[in-house]
Amino acid sequence: MNVSSLEVEGVLSRVPGVREVAVVGTPDPVWSEAVTAFIVREDGKPTDGTELMAAARRELAAFKVPKRVHYLPALPRDSQGKVLKRQLRELVVE
C-alpha cells in the first residue's frame, strides 16, 4: 500500500510538543517497508510516542500509523532547507 508522507506528517505535526516531523519508508523484514517518523521536539516540551501513536491511530488508517518513531535534535537539510529524507532512511539500520 502507498502511504502519503505528507498526510502522516500533517497528523503528527499537530501533536503538542512536536516542532518538526518527517516520515519515510524504511526497510522492514515483515512489511518490506515500514512507516517511520522522525520527530524534532519543541524546546522544553516532552513528547512521547504514546501521544503520537494515539493521534495517528485516531486520524489515520492502521497501515499508515508509524511502526517506528525516532527523535532527533534537528532534521538534516540541504542548502535550500529541504529535508534530506534519504539521510533519514540511512539512520535506520536494522
PyMOL Python script that loads the backbone (N, CA, C, O; Angstrom):
from pymol import cmd

cmd.read_pdbstr("""\
ATOM      1  N   MET A   1       0.837  -1.185   0.000  1.00  0.00           N
ATOM      2  CA  MET A   1       0.000   0.000   0.000  1.00  0.00           C
ATOM      3  C   MET A   1       0.878   1.243   0.000  1.00  0.00           C
ATOM      4  O   MET A   1       1.923   1.275   0.651  1.00  0.00           O
ATOM      5  N   ASN A   2       0.460   2.236  -0.714  1.00  0.00           N
ATOM      6  CA  ASN A   2       1.180   3.503  -0.727  1.00  0.00           C
ATOM      7  C   ASN A   2       0.698   4.379   0.419  1.00  0.00           C
ATOM      8  O   ASN A   2      -0.496   4.463   0.706  1.00  0.00           O
ATOM      9  N   VAL A   3       1.656   5.027   1.060  1.00  0.00           N
ATOM     10  CA  VAL A   3       1.344   5.921   2.170  1.00  0.00           C
ATOM     11  C   VAL A   3       1.887   7.300   1.825  1.00  0.00           C
ATOM     12  O   VAL A   3       3.057   7.441   1.467  1.00  0.00           O
ATOM     13  N   SER A   4       1.043   8.310   1.933  1.00  0.00           N
ATOM     14  CA  SER A   4       1.482   9.680   1.696  1.00  0.00           C
ATOM     15  C   SER A   4       2.197  10.203   2.939  1.00  0.00           C
ATOM     16  O   SER A   4       1.593  10.345   4.003  1.00  0.00           O
ATOM     17  N   SER A   5       3.491  10.488   2.790  1.00  0.00           N
ATOM     18  CA  SER A   5       4.234  11.008   3.942  1.00  0.00           C
ATOM     19  C   SER A   5       3.652  12.346   4.388  1.00  0.00           C
ATOM     20  O   SER A   5       3.653  12.647   5.582  1.00  0.00           O
ATOM     21  N   LEU A   6       3.160  13.147   3.461  1.00  0.00           N
ATOM     22  CA  LEU A   6       2.580  14.447   3.824  1.00  0.00           C
ATOM     23  C   LEU A   6       1.356  14.284   4.718  1.00  0.00           C
ATOM     24  O   LEU A   6       1.157  15.069   5.646  1.00  0.00           O
ATOM     25  N   GLU A   7       0.542  13.277   4.447  1.00  0.00           N
ATOM     26  CA  GLU A   7      -0.653  13.042   5.268  1.00  0.00           C
ATOM     27  C   GLU A   7      -0.248  12.673   6.698  1.00  0.00           C
ATOM     28  O   GLU A   7      -0.787  13.224   7.658  1.00  0.00           O
ATOM     29  N   VAL A   8       0.691  11.750   6.837  1.00  0.00           N
ATOM     30  CA  VAL A   8       1.132  11.311   8.158  1.00  0.00           C
ATOM     31  C   VAL A   8       1.847  12.458   8.882  1.00  0.00           C
ATOM     32  O   VAL A   8       1.628  12.669  10.075  1.00  0.00           O
ATOM     33  N   GLU A   9       2.694  13.191   8.171  1.00  0.00           N
ATOM     34  CA  GLU A   9       3.386  14.340   8.763  1.00  0.00           C
ATOM     35  C   GLU A   9       2.395  15.384   9.265  1.00  0.00           C
ATOM     36  O   GLU A   9       2.592  15.971  10.328  1.00  0.00           O
ATOM     37  N   GLY A  10       1.333  15.614   8.502  1.00  0.00           N
ATOM     38  CA  GLY A  10       0.319  16.585   8.912  1.00  0.00           C
ATOM     39  C   GLY A  10      -0.337  16.217  10.226  1.00  0.00           C
ATOM     40  O   GLY A  10      -0.551  17.077  11.081  1.00  0.00           O
ATOM     41  N   VAL A  11      -0.658  14.938  10.390  1.00  0.00           N
ATOM     42  CA  VAL A  11      -1.286  14.480  11.637  1.00  0.00           C
ATOM     43  C   VAL A  11      -0.311  14.616  12.803  1.00  0.00           C
ATOM     44  O   VAL A  11      -0.669  15.155  13.851  1.00  0.00           O
ATOM     45  N   LEU A  12       0.910  14.134  12.631  1.00  0.00           N
ATOM     46  CA  LEU A  12       1.883  14.140  13.722  1.00  0.00           C
ATOM     47  C   LEU A  12       2.332  15.557  14.085  1.00  0.00           C
ATOM     48  O   LEU A  12       2.649  15.829  15.243  1.00  0.00           O
ATOM     49  N   SER A  13       2.360  16.445  13.113  1.00  0.00           N
ATOM     50  CA  SER A  13       2.813  17.813  13.393  1.00  0.00           C
ATOM     51  C   SER A  13       1.836  18.587  14.280  1.00  0.00           C
ATOM     52  O   SER A  13       2.205  19.598  14.876  1.00  0.00           O
ATOM     53  N   ARG A  14       0.602  18.117  14.365  1.00  0.00           N
ATOM     54  CA  ARG A  14      -0.390  18.786  15.218  1.00  0.00           C
ATOM     55  C   ARG A  14      -0.334  18.342  16.676  1.00  0.00           C
ATOM     56  O   ARG A  14      -1.033  18.906  17.517  1.00  0.00           O
ATOM     57  N   VAL A  15       0.483  17.343  16.984  1.00  0.00           N
ATOM     58  CA  VAL A  15       0.611  16.872  18.366  1.00  0.00           C
ATOM     59  C   VAL A  15       1.412  17.908  19.159  1.00  0.00           C
ATOM     60  O   VAL A  15       2.480  18.327  18.712  1.00  0.00           O
ATOM     61  N   PRO A  16       0.916  18.327  20.322  1.00  0.00           N
ATOM     62  CA  PRO A  16       1.649  19.306  21.124  1.00  0.00           C
ATOM     63  C   PRO A  16       3.063  18.817  21.444  1.00  0.00           C
ATOM     64  O   PRO A  16       3.275  17.656  21.796  1.00  0.00           O
ATOM     65  N   GLY A  17       4.018  19.731  21.311  1.00  0.00           N
ATOM     66  CA  GLY A  17       5.405  19.405  21.611  1.00  0.00           C
ATOM     67  C   GLY A  17       6.218  18.992  20.401  1.00  0.00           C
ATOM     68  O   GLY A  17       7.426  18.788  20.517  1.00  0.00           O
ATOM     69  N   VAL A  18       5.583  18.862  19.234  1.00  0.00           N
ATOM     70  CA  VAL A  18       6.299  18.492  18.013  1.00  0.00           C
ATOM     71  C   VAL A  18       6.629  19.758  17.237  1.00  0.00           C
ATOM     72  O   VAL A  18       5.730  20.493  16.827  1.00  0.00           O
ATOM     73  N   ARG A  19       7.921  20.011  17.036  1.00  0.00           N
ATOM     74  CA  ARG A  19       8.350  21.172  16.246  1.00  0.00           C
ATOM     75  C   ARG A  19       8.370  20.823  14.760  1.00  0.00           C
ATOM     76  O   ARG A  19       7.844  21.561  13.927  1.00  0.00           O
ATOM     77  N   GLU A  20       8.988  19.681  14.444  1.00  0.00           N
ATOM     78  CA  GLU A  20       9.099  19.249  13.051  1.00  0.00           C
ATOM     79  C   GLU A  20       8.928  17.743  12.987  1.00  0.00           C
ATOM     80  O   GLU A  20       9.180  17.027  13.956  1.00  0.00           O
ATOM     81  N   VAL A  21       8.495  17.283  11.827  1.00  0.00           N
ATOM     82  CA  VAL A  21       8.354  15.844  11.616  1.00  0.00           C
ATOM     83  C   VAL A  21       8.640  15.528  10.154  1.00  0.00           C
ATOM     84  O   VAL A  21       8.297  16.296   9.255  1.00  0.00           O
ATOM     85  N   ALA A  22       9.269  14.395   9.940  1.00  0.00           N
ATOM     86  CA  ALA A  22       9.474  13.867   8.594  1.00  0.00           C
ATOM     87  C   ALA A  22       9.144  12.382   8.646  1.00  0.00           C
ATOM     88  O   ALA A  22       9.483  11.701   9.614  1.00  0.00           O
ATOM     89  N   VAL A  23       8.487  11.883   7.614  1.00  0.00           N
ATOM     90  CA  VAL A  23       8.073  10.489   7.563  1.00  0.00           C
ATOM     91  C   VAL A  23       8.650   9.854   6.310  1.00  0.00           C
ATOM     92  O   VAL A  23       8.549  10.407   5.215  1.00  0.00           O
ATOM     93  N   VAL A  24       9.255   8.685   6.485  1.00  0.00           N
ATOM     94  CA  VAL A  24       9.843   7.953   5.360  1.00  0.00           C
ATOM     95  C   VAL A  24       9.504   6.471   5.509  1.00  0.00           C
ATOM     96  O   VAL A  24       9.101   6.013   6.578  1.00  0.00           O
ATOM     97  N   GLY A  25       9.676   5.744   4.429  1.00  0.00           N
ATOM     98  CA  GLY A  25       9.585   4.293   4.472  1.00  0.00           C
ATOM     99  C   GLY A  25      10.978   3.739   4.718  1.00  0.00           C
ATOM    100  O   GLY A  25      11.940   4.155   4.072  1.00  0.00           O
ATOM    101  N   THR A  26      11.087   2.805   5.650  1.00  0.00           N
ATOM    102  CA  THR A  26      12.380   2.186   5.948  1.00  0.00           C
ATOM    103  C   THR A  26      12.243   0.667   5.826  1.00  0.00           C
ATOM    104  O   THR A  26      11.153   0.123   6.001  1.00  0.00           O
ATOM    105  N   PRO A  27      13.354  -0.013   5.524  1.00  0.00           N
ATOM    106  CA  PRO A  27      13.291  -1.473   5.353  1.00  0.00           C
ATOM    107  C   PRO A  27      12.715  -2.170   6.584  1.00  0.00           C
ATOM    108  O   PRO A  27      13.009  -1.813   7.725  1.00  0.00           O
ATOM    109  N   ASP A  28      11.892  -3.168   6.316  1.00  0.00           N
ATOM    110  CA  ASP A  28      11.271  -3.926   7.396  1.00  0.00           C
ATOM    111  C   ASP A  28      11.173  -5.386   6.959  1.00  0.00           C
ATOM    112  O   ASP A  28      10.711  -5.675   5.856  1.00  0.00           O
ATOM    113  N   PRO A  29      11.607  -6.308   7.823  1.00  0.00           N
ATOM    114  CA  PRO A  29      11.581  -7.715   7.429  1.00  0.00           C
ATOM    115  C   PRO A  29      10.173  -8.286   7.244  1.00  0.00           C
ATOM    116  O   PRO A  29       9.988  -9.236   6.483  1.00  0.00           O
ATOM    117  N   VAL A  30       9.194  -7.722   7.923  1.00  0.00           N
ATOM    118  CA  VAL A  30       7.822  -8.238   7.831  1.00  0.00           C
ATOM    119  C   VAL A  30       7.030  -7.518   6.747  1.00  0.00           C
ATOM    120  O   VAL A  30       6.363  -8.160   5.935  1.00  0.00           O
ATOM    121  N   TRP A  31       7.099  -6.189   6.728  1.00  0.00           N
ATOM    122  CA  TRP A  31       6.248  -5.389   5.858  1.00  0.00           C
ATOM    123  C   TRP A  31       6.948  -4.953   4.573  1.00  0.00           C
ATOM    124  O   TRP A  31       6.335  -4.258   3.763  1.00  0.00           O
ATOM    125  N   SER A  32       8.189  -5.328   4.359  1.00  0.00           N
ATOM    126  CA  SER A  32       9.001  -4.852   3.242  1.00  0.00           C
ATOM    127  C   SER A  32       9.469  -3.422   3.512  1.00  0.00           C
ATOM    128  O   SER A  32      10.668  -3.144   3.502  1.00  0.00           O
ATOM    129  N   GLU A  33       8.529  -2.527   3.750  1.00  0.00           N
ATOM    130  CA  GLU A  33       8.849  -1.171   4.203  1.00  0.00           C
ATOM    131  C   GLU A  33       7.899  -0.796   5.328  1.00  0.00           C
ATOM    132  O   GLU A  33       6.719  -1.147   5.312  1.00  0.00           O
ATOM    133  N   ALA A  34       8.438  -0.076   6.302  1.00  0.00           N
ATOM    134  CA  ALA A  34       7.627   0.363   7.440  1.00  0.00           C
ATOM    135  C   ALA A  34       7.590   1.881   7.475  1.00  0.00           C
ATOM    136  O   ALA A  34       8.584   2.542   7.175  1.00  0.00           O
ATOM    137  N   VAL A  35       6.437   2.432   7.841  1.00  0.00           N
ATOM    138  CA  VAL A  35       6.301   3.875   8.017  1.00  0.00           C
ATOM    139  C   VAL A  35       7.114   4.248   9.259  1.00  0.00           C
ATOM    140  O   VAL A  35       6.891   3.711  10.344  1.00  0.00           O
ATOM    141  N   THR A  36       8.053   5.171   9.082  1.00  0.00           N
ATOM    142  CA  THR A  36       8.940   5.589  10.167  1.00  0.00           C
ATOM    143  C   THR A  36       8.897   7.104  10.284  1.00  0.00           C
ATOM    144  O   THR A  36       9.057   7.817   9.294  1.00  0.00           O
ATOM    145  N   ALA A  37       8.681   7.588  11.496  1.00  0.00           N
ATOM    146  CA  ALA A  37       8.596   9.032  11.748  1.00  0.00           C
ATOM    147  C   ALA A  37       9.849   9.505  12.478  1.00  0.00           C
ATOM    148  O   ALA A  37      10.339   8.846  13.396  1.00  0.00           O
ATOM    149  N   PHE A  38      10.350  10.646  12.056  1.00  0.00           N
ATOM    150  CA  PHE A  38      11.470  11.318  12.715  1.00  0.00           C
ATOM    151  C   PHE A  38      10.927  12.620  13.283  1.00  0.00           C
ATOM    152  O   PHE A  38      10.390  13.450  12.550  1.00  0.00           O
ATOM    153  N   ILE A  39      11.069  12.795  14.589  1.00  0.00           N
ATOM    154  CA  ILE A  39      10.456  13.911  15.302  1.00  0.00           C
ATOM    155  C   ILE A  39      11.518  14.808  15.906  1.00  0.00           C
ATOM    156  O   ILE A  39      12.486  14.335  16.501  1.00  0.00           O
ATOM    157  N   VAL A  40      11.323  16.121  15.745  1.00  0.00           N
ATOM    158  CA  VAL A  40      12.106  17.119  16.467  1.00  0.00           C
ATOM    159  C   VAL A  40      11.152  17.737  17.474  1.00  0.00           C
ATOM    160  O   VAL A  40      10.117  18.296  17.109  1.00  0.00           O
ATOM    161  N   ARG A  41      11.514  17.628  18.746  1.00  0.00           N
ATOM    162  CA  ARG A  41      10.657  18.140  19.813  1.00  0.00           C
ATOM    163  C   ARG A  41      10.824  19.647  19.976  1.00  0.00           C
ATOM    164  O   ARG A  41      11.885  20.206  19.696  1.00  0.00           O
ATOM    165  N   GLU A  42       9.750  20.292  20.437  1.00  0.00           N
ATOM    166  CA  GLU A  42       9.845  21.701  20.834  1.00  0.00           C
ATOM    167  C   GLU A  42      10.676  21.775  22.096  1.00  0.00           C
ATOM    168  O   GLU A  42      10.631  20.862  22.922  1.00  0.00           O
ATOM    169  N   ASP A  43      11.434  22.847  22.259  1.00  0.00           N
ATOM    170  CA  ASP A  43      12.267  23.009  23.441  1.00  0.00           C
ATOM    171  C   ASP A  43      11.419  22.986  24.701  1.00  0.00           C
ATOM    172  O   ASP A  43      10.427  23.706  24.818  1.00  0.00           O
ATOM    173  N   GLY A  44      11.830  22.141  25.644  1.00  0.00           N
ATOM    174  CA  GLY A  44      11.170  22.102  26.938  1.00  0.00           C
ATOM    175  C   GLY A  44       9.828  21.402  26.967  1.00  0.00           C
ATOM    176  O   GLY A  44       9.179  21.364  28.013  1.00  0.00           O
ATOM    177  N   LYS A  45       9.392  20.845  25.843  1.00  0.00           N
ATOM    178  CA  LYS A  45       8.095  20.167  25.811  1.00  0.00           C
ATOM    179  C   LYS A  45       8.307  18.696  25.479  1.00  0.00           C
ATOM    180  O   LYS A  45       8.571  18.345  24.329  1.00  0.00           O
ATOM    181  N   PRO A  46       8.190  17.843  26.483  1.00  0.00           N
ATOM    182  CA  PRO A  46       8.380  16.426  26.197  1.00  0.00           C
ATOM    183  C   PRO A  46       7.221  15.876  25.371  1.00  0.00           C
ATOM    184  O   PRO A  46       6.055  16.167  25.640  1.00  0.00           O
ATOM    185  N   THR A  47       7.551  15.103  24.395  1.00  0.00           N
ATOM    186  CA  THR A  47       6.556  14.421  23.578  1.00  0.00           C
ATOM    187  C   THR A  47       6.965  12.965  23.553  1.00  0.00           C
ATOM    188  O   THR A  47       8.088  12.636  23.172  1.00  0.00           O
ATOM    189  N   ASP A  48       6.074  12.105  23.951  1.00  0.00           N
ATOM    190  CA  ASP A  48       6.436  10.696  23.905  1.00  0.00           C
ATOM    191  C   ASP A  48       5.649   9.990  22.802  1.00  0.00           C
ATOM    192  O   ASP A  48       4.716  10.549  22.226  1.00  0.00           O
ATOM    193  N   GLY A  49       6.035   8.787  22.532  1.00  0.00           N
ATOM    194  CA  GLY A  49       5.397   8.017  21.479  1.00  0.00           C
ATOM    195  C   GLY A  49       3.934   7.740  21.729  1.00  0.00           C
ATOM    196  O   GLY A  49       3.183   7.506  20.782  1.00  0.00           O
ATOM    197  N   THR A  50       3.505   7.760  22.989  1.00  0.00           N
ATOM    198  CA  THR A  50       2.114   7.486  23.319  1.00  0.00           C
ATOM    199  C   THR A  50       1.188   8.514  22.689  1.00  0.00           C
ATOM    200  O   THR A  50       0.194   8.154  22.058  1.00  0.00           O
ATOM    201  N   GLU A  51       1.510   9.796  22.857  1.00  0.00           N
ATOM    202  CA  GLU A  51       0.678  10.861  22.269  1.00  0.00           C
ATOM    203  C   GLU A  51       0.680  10.778  20.749  1.00  0.00           C
ATOM    204  O   GLU A  51      -0.363  10.911  20.109  1.00  0.00           O
ATOM    205  N   LEU A  52       1.856  10.558  20.182  1.00  0.00           N
ATOM    206  CA  LEU A  52       1.971  10.484  18.724  1.00  0.00           C
ATOM    207  C   LEU A  52       1.147   9.329  18.162  1.00  0.00           C
ATOM    208  O   LEU A  52       0.411   9.496  17.189  1.00  0.00           O
ATOM    209  N   MET A  53       1.276   8.165  18.777  1.00  0.00           N
ATOM    210  CA  MET A  53       0.557   6.989  18.287  1.00  0.00           C
ATOM    211  C   MET A  53      -0.948   7.134  18.476  1.00  0.00           C
ATOM    212  O   MET A  53      -1.725   6.689  17.631  1.00  0.00           O
ATOM    213  N   ALA A  54      -1.360   7.748  19.569  1.00  0.00           N
ATOM    214  CA  ALA A  54      -2.798   7.965  19.793  1.00  0.00           C
ATOM    215  C   ALA A  54      -3.371   8.868  18.702  1.00  0.00           C
ATOM    216  O   ALA A  54      -4.440   8.586  18.162  1.00  0.00           O
ATOM    217  N   ALA A  55      -2.672   9.942  18.380  1.00  0.00           N
ATOM    218  CA  ALA A  55      -3.133  10.846  17.324  1.00  0.00           C
ATOM    219  C   ALA A  55      -3.159  10.132  15.982  1.00  0.00           C
ATOM    220  O   ALA A  55      -4.115  10.271  15.219  1.00  0.00           O
ATOM    221  N   ALA A  56      -2.118   9.373  15.694  1.00  0.00           N
ATOM    222  CA  ALA A  56      -2.050   8.655  14.420  1.00  0.00           C
ATOM    223  C   ALA A  56      -3.184   7.637  14.308  1.00  0.00           C
ATOM    224  O   ALA A  56      -3.820   7.532  13.260  1.00  0.00           O
ATOM    225  N   ARG A  57      -3.436   6.897  15.367  1.00  0.00           N
ATOM    226  CA  ARG A  57      -4.495   5.877  15.331  1.00  0.00           C
ATOM    227  C   ARG A  57      -5.893   6.485  15.198  1.00  0.00           C
ATOM    228  O   ARG A  57      -6.784   5.885  14.597  1.00  0.00           O
ATOM    229  N   ARG A  58      -6.075   7.683  15.766  1.00  0.00           N
ATOM    230  CA  ARG A  58      -7.374   8.369  15.659  1.00  0.00           C
ATOM    231  C   ARG A  58      -7.640   8.842  14.242  1.00  0.00           C
ATOM    232  O   ARG A  58      -8.777   8.790  13.773  1.00  0.00           O
ATOM    233  N   GLU A  59      -6.603   9.302  13.555  1.00  0.00           N
ATOM    234  CA  GLU A  59      -6.817  10.013  12.289  1.00  0.00           C
ATOM    235  C   GLU A  59      -6.369   9.280  11.028  1.00  0.00           C
ATOM    236  O   GLU A  59      -6.690   9.704   9.917  1.00  0.00           O
ATOM    237  N   LEU A  60      -5.632   8.188  11.192  1.00  0.00           N
ATOM    238  CA  LEU A  60      -5.087   7.507  10.022  1.00  0.00           C
ATOM    239  C   LEU A  60      -5.538   6.049   9.966  1.00  0.00           C
ATOM    240  O   LEU A  60      -5.862   5.442  10.986  1.00  0.00           O
ATOM    241  N   ALA A  61      -5.550   5.511   8.765  1.00  0.00           N
ATOM    242  CA  ALA A  61      -5.788   4.073   8.611  1.00  0.00           C
ATOM    243  C   ALA A  61      -4.640   3.324   9.278  1.00  0.00           C
ATOM    244  O   ALA A  61      -3.528   3.844   9.370  1.00  0.00           O
ATOM    245  N   ALA A  62      -4.904   2.116   9.740  1.00  0.00           N
ATOM    246  CA  ALA A  62      -3.916   1.355  10.516  1.00  0.00           C
ATOM    247  C   ALA A  62      -2.591   1.188   9.777  1.00  0.00           C
ATOM    248  O   ALA A  62      -1.533   1.258  10.402  1.00  0.00           O
ATOM    249  N   PHE A  63      -2.621   0.968   8.458  1.00  0.00           N
ATOM    250  CA  PHE A  63      -1.370   0.752   7.731  1.00  0.00           C
ATOM    251  C   PHE A  63      -0.543   2.030   7.578  1.00  0.00           C
ATOM    252  O   PHE A  63       0.622   1.963   7.185  1.00  0.00           O
ATOM    253  N   LYS A  64      -1.124   3.190   7.881  1.00  0.00           N
ATOM    254  CA  LYS A  64      -0.405   4.465   7.784  1.00  0.00           C
ATOM    255  C   LYS A  64       0.221   4.890   9.112  1.00  0.00           C
ATOM    256  O   LYS A  64       1.034   5.814   9.137  1.00  0.00           O
ATOM    257  N   VAL A  65      -0.138   4.243  10.200  1.00  0.00           N
ATOM    258  CA  VAL A  65       0.396   4.582  11.522  1.00  0.00           C
ATOM    259  C   VAL A  65       1.874   4.191  11.556  1.00  0.00           C
ATOM    260  O   VAL A  65       2.212   3.064  11.194  1.00  0.00           O
ATOM    261  N   PRO A  66       2.758   5.090  11.980  1.00  0.00           N
ATOM    262  CA  PRO A  66       4.188   4.754  12.018  1.00  0.00           C
ATOM    263  C   PRO A  66       4.463   3.509  12.868  1.00  0.00           C
ATOM    264  O   PRO A  66       3.909   3.330  13.952  1.00  0.00           O
ATOM    265  N   LYS A  67       5.330   2.672  12.334  1.00  0.00           N
ATOM    266  CA  LYS A  67       5.753   1.473  13.074  1.00  0.00           C
ATOM    267  C   LYS A  67       6.931   1.805  13.984  1.00  0.00           C
ATOM    268  O   LYS A  67       7.173   1.122  14.979  1.00  0.00           O
ATOM    269  N   ARG A  68       7.665   2.868  13.628  1.00  0.00           N
ATOM    270  CA  ARG A  68       8.826   3.313  14.418  1.00  0.00           C
ATOM    271  C   ARG A  68       8.792   4.824  14.529  1.00  0.00           C
ATOM    272  O   ARG A  68       8.334   5.524  13.625  1.00  0.00           O
ATOM    273  N   VAL A  69       9.298   5.321  15.679  1.00  0.00           N
ATOM    274  CA  VAL A  69       9.436   6.759  15.894  1.00  0.00           C
ATOM    275  C   VAL A  69      10.843   7.003  16.423  1.00  0.00           C
ATOM    276  O   VAL A  69      11.273   6.362  17.382  1.00  0.00           O
ATOM    277  N   HIS A  70      11.558   7.932  15.795  1.00  0.00           N
ATOM    278  CA  HIS A  70      12.905   8.317  16.223  1.00  0.00           C
ATOM    279  C   HIS A  70      12.895   9.811  16.538  1.00  0.00           C
ATOM    280  O   HIS A  70      12.254  10.600  15.844  1.00  0.00           O
ATOM    281  N   TYR A  71      13.606  10.181  17.583  1.00  0.00           N
ATOM    282  CA  TYR A  71      13.698  11.584  17.983  1.00  0.00           C
ATOM    283  C   TYR A  71      15.083  12.108  17.616  1.00  0.00           C
ATOM    284  O   TYR A  71      16.095  11.471  17.907  1.00  0.00           O
ATOM    285  N   LEU A  72      15.118  13.272  16.978  1.00  0.00           N
ATOM    286  CA  LEU A  72      16.370  13.897  16.566  1.00  0.00           C
ATOM    287  C   LEU A  72      16.414  15.335  17.083  1.00  0.00           C
ATOM    288  O   LEU A  72      15.368  15.941  17.317  1.00  0.00           O
ATOM    289  N   PRO A  73      17.617  15.885  17.261  1.00  0.00           N
ATOM    290  CA  PRO A  73      17.715  17.292  17.655  1.00  0.00           C
ATOM    291  C   PRO A  73      17.348  18.224  16.498  1.00  0.00           C
ATOM    292  O   PRO A  73      16.883  19.342  16.722  1.00  0.00           O
ATOM    293  N   ALA A  74      17.558  17.759  15.249  1.00  0.00           N
ATOM    294  CA  ALA A  74      17.215  18.541  14.056  1.00  0.00           C
ATOM    295  C   ALA A  74      17.106  17.579  12.875  1.00  0.00           C
ATOM    296  O   ALA A  74      17.722  16.514  12.873  1.00  0.00           O
ATOM    297  N   LEU A  75      16.326  17.960  11.883  1.00  0.00           N
ATOM    298  CA  LEU A  75      16.235  17.167  10.660  1.00  0.00           C
ATOM    299  C   LEU A  75      17.356  17.592   9.711  1.00  0.00           C
ATOM    300  O   LEU A  75      17.664  18.780   9.613  1.00  0.00           O
ATOM    301  N   PRO A  76      17.971  16.633   9.010  1.00  0.00           N
ATOM    302  CA  PRO A  76      19.018  17.001   8.052  1.00  0.00           C
ATOM    303  C   PRO A  76      18.401  17.747   6.872  1.00  0.00           C
ATOM    304  O   PRO A  76      17.356  17.354   6.355  1.00  0.00           O
ATOM    305  N   ARG A  77      19.057  18.824   6.455  1.00  0.00           N
ATOM    306  CA  ARG A  77      18.533  19.649   5.351  1.00  0.00           C
ATOM    307  C   ARG A  77      19.643  19.978   4.362  1.00  0.00           C
ATOM    308  O   ARG A  77      20.826  19.983   4.704  1.00  0.00           O
ATOM    309  N   ASP A  78      19.230  20.253   3.127  1.00  0.00           N
ATOM    310  CA  ASP A  78      20.203  20.704   2.130  1.00  0.00           C
ATOM    311  C   ASP A  78      20.328  22.222   2.194  1.00  0.00           C
ATOM    312  O   ASP A  78      19.725  22.861   3.056  1.00  0.00           O
ATOM    313  N   SER A  79      21.100  22.793   1.296  1.00  0.00           N
ATOM    314  CA  SER A  79      21.363  24.242   1.340  1.00  0.00           C
ATOM    315  C   SER A  79      20.110  25.087   1.083  1.00  0.00           C
ATOM    316  O   SER A  79      20.082  26.265   1.438  1.00  0.00           O
ATOM    317  N   GLN A  80      19.077  24.503   0.472  1.00  0.00           N
ATOM    318  CA  GLN A  80      17.819  25.222   0.249  1.00  0.00           C
ATOM    319  C   GLN A  80      16.823  25.006   1.385  1.00  0.00           C
ATOM    320  O   GLN A  80      15.733  25.576   1.369  1.00  0.00           O
ATOM    321  N   GLY A  81      17.189  24.189   2.365  1.00  0.00           N
ATOM    322  CA  GLY A  81      16.305  23.942   3.502  1.00  0.00           C
ATOM    323  C   GLY A  81      15.400  22.734   3.357  1.00  0.00           C
ATOM    324  O   GLY A  81      14.566  22.484   4.227  1.00  0.00           O
ATOM    325  N   LYS A  82      15.546  21.975   2.272  1.00  0.00           N
ATOM    326  CA  LYS A  82      14.717  20.786   2.050  1.00  0.00           C
ATOM    327  C   LYS A  82      15.220  19.643   2.945  1.00  0.00           C
ATOM    328  O   LYS A  82      16.425  19.423   3.070  1.00  0.00           O
ATOM    329  N   VAL A  83      14.277  18.922   3.562  1.00  0.00           N
ATOM    330  CA  VAL A  83      14.628  17.783   4.412  1.00  0.00           C
ATOM    331  C   VAL A  83      15.218  16.675   3.536  1.00  0.00           C
ATOM    332  O   VAL A  83      14.663  16.318   2.496  1.00  0.00           O
ATOM    333  N   LEU A  84      16.350  16.145   3.981  1.00  0.00           N
ATOM    334  CA  LEU A  84      17.038  15.081   3.253  1.00  0.00           C
ATOM    335  C   LEU A  84      16.542  13.716   3.745  1.00  0.00           C
ATOM    336  O   LEU A  84      17.132  13.103   4.635  1.00  0.00           O
ATOM    337  N   LYS A  85      15.457  13.267   3.148  1.00  0.00           N
ATOM    338  CA  LYS A  85      14.829  12.028   3.597  1.00  0.00           C
ATOM    339  C   LYS A  85      15.709  10.812   3.342  1.00  0.00           C
ATOM    340  O   LYS A  85      15.611   9.823   4.068  1.00  0.00           O
ATOM    341  N   ARG A  86      16.555  10.863   2.341  1.00  0.00           N
ATOM    342  CA  ARG A  86      17.475   9.749   2.091  1.00  0.00           C
ATOM    343  C   ARG A  86      18.405   9.551   3.290  1.00  0.00           C
ATOM    344  O   ARG A  86      18.682   8.418   3.683  1.00  0.00           O
ATOM    345  N   GLN A  87      18.883  10.654   3.867  1.00  0.00           N
ATOM    346  CA  GLN A  87      19.741  10.549   5.050  1.00  0.00           C
ATOM    347  C   GLN A  87      18.971   9.976   6.243  1.00  0.00           C
ATOM    348  O   GLN A  87      19.532   9.234   7.049  1.00  0.00           O
ATOM    349  N   LEU A  88      17.706  10.316   6.349  1.00  0.00           N
ATOM    350  CA  LEU A  88      16.900   9.764   7.438  1.00  0.00           C
ATOM    351  C   LEU A  88      16.766   8.251   7.282  1.00  0.00           C
ATOM    352  O   LEU A  88      16.881   7.516   8.263  1.00  0.00           O
ATOM    353  N   ARG A  89      16.527   7.784   6.067  1.00  0.00           N
ATOM    354  CA  ARG A  89      16.429   6.339   5.831  1.00  0.00           C
ATOM    355  C   ARG A  89      17.718   5.634   6.241  1.00  0.00           C
ATOM    356  O   ARG A  89      17.687   4.532   6.790  1.00  0.00           O
ATOM    357  N   GLU A  90      18.846   6.276   5.970  1.00  0.00           N
ATOM    358  CA  GLU A  90      20.146   5.681   6.286  1.00  0.00           C
ATOM    359  C   GLU A  90      20.401   5.603   7.791  1.00  0.00           C
ATOM    360  O   GLU A  90      21.231   4.810   8.236  1.00  0.00           O
ATOM    361  N   LEU A  91      19.695   6.423   8.581  1.00  0.00           N
ATOM    362  CA  LEU A  91      19.856   6.378  10.031  1.00  0.00           C
ATOM    363  C   LEU A  91      19.286   5.109  10.653  1.00  0.00           C
ATOM    364  O   LEU A  91      19.695   4.692  11.737  1.00  0.00           O
ATOM    365  N   VAL A  92      18.339   4.506   9.952  1.00  0.00           N
ATOM    366  CA  VAL A  92      17.679   3.303  10.465  1.00  0.00           C
ATOM    367  C   VAL A  92      18.426   2.083   9.946  1.00  0.00           C
ATOM    368  O   VAL A  92      18.296   1.715   8.779  1.00  0.00           O
ATOM    369  N   VAL A  93      19.194   1.473  10.805  1.00  0.00           N
ATOM    370  CA  VAL A  93      19.956   0.274  10.429  1.00  0.00           C
ATOM    371  C   VAL A  93      19.349  -0.905  11.159  1.00  0.00           C
ATOM    372  O   VAL A  93      19.380  -0.970  12.388  1.00  0.00           O
ATOM    373  N   GLU A  94      18.812  -1.808  10.422  1.00  0.00           N
ATOM    374  CA  GLU A  94      18.173  -2.994  11.040  1.00  0.00           C
ATOM    375  C   GLU A  94      18.976  -4.218  10.705  1.00  0.00           C
ATOM    376  O   GLU A  94      18.621  -5.321  11.120  1.00  0.00           O
TER     377      GLU A  94
END
""", "prot")
cmd.dss("prot")
cmd.show_as("cartoon", "prot")
cmd.util.cbc("prot")
cmd.orient("prot")
